[in-house]
Amino acid sequence: MVDGGNKKYKYFEIIVNNVEDLEVRNVIFWKGANMVLEGCKNIWFVNCTWEGINPNGVNKIWTCGIRLRGRMENGESIWCENIWIEGCIFQNVWYNPYVNNGRPQDVSDAAILP
């Protein structure tokens, strides 16, 4: 378990790959760009806040709270399973008009990007 003690943690991008059975609680993800879960299973976010998610001046960065992705293993895509989000807040997630070849609505200004 990771307990952030309700302190603000500034980050740019967090990539969590192939992690299972993790609980993250009381973390304020502050002024980051996105958090990517790749092929993770049994992840709990409890009483967390995503606040001020923005591209930080980088026009190529997707802006979202959590992005769920697959990972490749032996030529197969392994997707995320059992992701719980309880008592969490997503606020001030920016829209970045400069990303995704003219389709920024698909990858920015979203709390959870499937």
DRENFI-109834 format. One line per 5 residues: their letters; for each residue y, x, z of C-alpha. Coordinates in steps of 0.02 Angstrom, whole numbers. Layout:
% DRENFI-109834
A = Y,X,Z; ...;
This chain:
% DRENFI-109834
MVDGG = 0,0,0; 177,55,-37; 311,-13,80; 489,26,26; 572,-31,186;
NKKYK = 696,-138,87; 790,17,28; 861,37,-146; 762,153,-259; 853,209,-416;
YFEII = 744,250,-566; 750,256,-755; 577,204,-811; 418,188,-708; 250,193,-798;
VNNVE = 96,146,-698; -65,182,-795; -242,131,-749; -205,89,-567; -311,-35,-470;
DLEVR = -293,-121,-301; -112,-78,-260; 11,-176,-154; 196,-140,-172; 307,-227,-45;
NVIFW = 489,-227,12; 551,-117,-131; 721,-140,-213; 705,-71,-390; 887,-30,-425;
KGANM = 977,16,-585; 820,59,-684; 774,17,-862; 597,-52,-846; 431,-40,-757;
VLEGC = 277,-31,-868; 102,-74,-806; -30,-9,-927; -207,-75,-904; -184,-103,-717;
KNIWF = -289,-221,-611; -262,-308,-445; -78,-264,-417; 26,-360,-291; 216,-358,-285;
VNCTW = 273,-440,-123; 455,-468,-73; 521,-347,-204; 686,-356,-297; 732,-295,-471;
EGINP = 920,-274,-470; 1038,-205,-602; 906,-170,-735; 1004,-95,-879; 992,33,-1020;
NGVNK = 1105,155,-929; 1195,196,-1091; 1037,224,-1193; 1029,108,-1343; 841,129,-1371;
IWTCG = 782,73,-1199; 701,-96,-1171; 771,-185,-1019; 652,-290,-917; 587,-301,-740;
IRLRG = 400,-280,-774; 315,-249,-941; 128,-281,-953; 38,-171,-1080; -134,-117,-1126;
RMENG = -200,61,-1126; -325,139,-1244; -494,194,-1180; -634,246,-1298; -546,156,-1440;
ESIWC = -528,-7,-1343; -373,-89,-1272; -387,-120,-1086; -260,-250,-1031; -184,-290,-862;
ENIWI = -278,-412,-750; -234,-499,-587; -50,-457,-565; 26,-555,-420; 213,-575,-393;
EGCIF = 255,-659,-228; 427,-687,-154; 510,-571,-280; 684,-583,-356; 738,-528,-530;
QNVWY = 927,-521,-548; 1055,-440,-661; 931,-391,-797; 1039,-338,-944; 1026,-390,-1125;
NPYVN = 1023,-237,-1238; 1076,-286,-1415; 1032,-115,-1487; 842,-117,-1471; 689,-179,-1567;
NGRPQ = 755,-179,-1747; 869,-329,-1728; 754,-427,-1612; 820,-376,-1440; 779,-548,-1370;
DVSDA = 595,-498,-1374; 614,-344,-1264; 771,-358,-1160; 849,-471,-1028; 676,-526,-967;
AILP = 606,-523,-791; 425,-508,-850; 381,-450,-1024; 201,-493,-1072;
